[in-house]
Amino acid sequence: MNKKKKILTSLIITIIMISTCGLVFADNGETPNVTLNMTNEFTTTTEATTVTIKLGYGKVEGLEDGALVSFKGKLKYDTSIFSEVKVEGLNGYTATYAKETQRIVVDPKEPTASTEIANITFTLADGVEPCSTSVNFEIEEFTDGTNDFEFTNKEATIKIEEPQTTEPTEDDENNTEPTENPETDNTGDVNNNTNSTQETNTKPTNSTNTTQVTIDKEQTPGKENQNLAGEQQKTSDTTTAKESIPKTGSISVKIIVALFIIVGIISIIKFKKIEIE
């Protein structure tokens, strides 16, 4: 009888120790945390065909090796200012956009700190007037399958201004007064040589711009990154997005602990049957 009790006690202690070790192993002293960045402010002109803002990862801390992170959220923007939206994944990330729901879904992938994830390109509506507007990204889900990260909605402020115009310049006209060089021959004829006048005009050329804005990776207050590229780009929304994120990630420690507890209960029941017999 005493021998059975000792075995049962040892088994229970072993289960408790394994469960405790599992929890200690899972807690590496650093809370898992991943943050998102988005271009926060920039200026463009009414001549621009498109404007592009960027999504990217900021901090990546405390994740287990091989953990895959995914997220989804909705875009909010003024449809009278922007007529179309196109989303394109960057650096191996897959990002899709559903026009009907205005939802962006980024598929699971191991995150890297300070890495750009996607371009969000907006086409300016025809005849847009100078104004100030904003684009909001409201995050709905942000997870690695085990940990749910804090939802922080992002906002980009966009100022659309009149393009700066410069008056066309012209080179000064160089006029040469005609000169006469009379020459008298034996018969009294006079030959006159006249210099011709030439004019050179320079005319300016115009081009339309595409505004490309880089992400503010450090999210430093008051910091703005702006780039203007001199090429015209027309975009169309041909992408469709999934409405849900595939769940991936490590097996929860809670499941492991629950299995040990179940094994312990079954063992206790078996030992009780032996004791009764």
Sequence and secondary structure as in RCSB ss.txt:
>XXXX:A:sequence
MNKKKKILTSLIITIIMISTCGLVFADNGETPNVTLNMTNEFTTTTEATTVTIKLGYGKVEGLEDGALVSFKGKL
KYDTSIFSEVKVEGLNGYTATYAKETQRIVVDPKEPTASTEIANITFTLADGVEPCSTSVNFEIEEFTDGTNDFE
FTNKEATIKIEEPQTTEPTEDDENNTEPTENPETDNTGDVNNNTNSTQETNTKPTNSTNTTQVTIDKEQTPGKEN
QNLAGEQQKTSDTTTAKESIPKTGSISVKIIVALFIIVGIISIIKFKKIEIE
>XXXX:A:secstr
 HHHHHHHHHHHHHHHHHHHHHHHHH  SS  EEEEEE  EEEEETT SEEEEEEEEEEEES  TT  EEEEEEE
E  TTTEEEEEEEE TT  EEEETTTTEEEEEEE   TTEEEEEEEEEE TT  SEEEEEEEEEEEEE SS B  
   EEEEEEEE                      B TT  B                   EEE    TT  TT   
 EEE             SS        HHHHHHHHHHHHHHHHHHHHHHHH 
